[in-house]
Each structure stands twice: as C-alpha cells, then as structure tokens.
C-alpha cells in the first residue's frame, strides 16, 4: 500500500514539475508567449529558459544548467508588466497585512 501511494505521488510530482521541453510557453497567468529564451539577471545569463511558476514576487525558470527562482523586481520592466508585478501595490498589500 505504501509503495502504491509513493508511486502515485511521484507520478503526480513528475507531471507538475517537468516543464514542457517542446515549448517556451508562458504560465496561464501570462497572456503572451513572447518570453525570452535567455535572460541575464545580476550578471548571470540563463540560457534555454522555460518559464515556470509565478508568484506575486517571484518567477521560477528552468534553464540549461538547472532551475532558478528570480525575484520579479529584478526582471526588466516589460517582463514585470507581463507577469503582473506591481511593486507599489505589493507594498500597500504588505502594509495592510502588517497592520491587520
């Protein structure tokens, strides 16, 4: 029984964590697939980028050498806009949460 549960969990993890290698498709929350296949952040160039999970503050990328989580504020303004990043709105929400 334990083996069966492990096999189901492992299969599900593989399905959700394995990026589609055939495309550079954007996450569902992004309306355009015009995302770069390479990007340089803080002097590090990531190649063969496949864009993954987006949170209010980060984006996960799968690249030639592995996986990285990039803060949205480090992306160029046009990508910040594509991912719906709003630094001012985020600060306001954080302030309201701290007060509550």
Buried (B, 14 or more C-beta within 10 A) or exposed (E): EEEEEEEEEEEEEEEEEEBEEEEBEBEEEBEEEEBEEEBEBEEEEBEEBBBBEBEEEBBBBBBEEEEBEBEBEEBEEEBBEBBEBBEEEBEEEEEEEEEE
